């Protein structure tokens, strides 16, 4: 079996992720995994490739849960079963969210 060679390891997540496609169109998604540069989730609706999206992801942080707002671009949208497997490359995170995100990602390595 060949192991994957990825720049950033992926970590499994099991939570709802809110995807905002703009123009008041929101899609609820189930998070599958998360890495420093992206999120993979299952959606009921197709997210058009290369769409700019806003994401809200809840992360465990210092015995609390923090919502991190991110921006990204849909890089993958594959029909699977009754839904879509949607990959989103993270393009930006605000400063407060970046601190939480980086610390959570660093702790996944520990």
Protein Blocks (a to p, Z undefined) as FASTA:
>chain_A
ZZdddfbdcddddddddddebjhiacddddfbdcfkbccdddfbdcdehiacddddddde
ehiacddddddddfbdcdehjbccdddddfbdcfklmmmmmmmmmmmmZZ
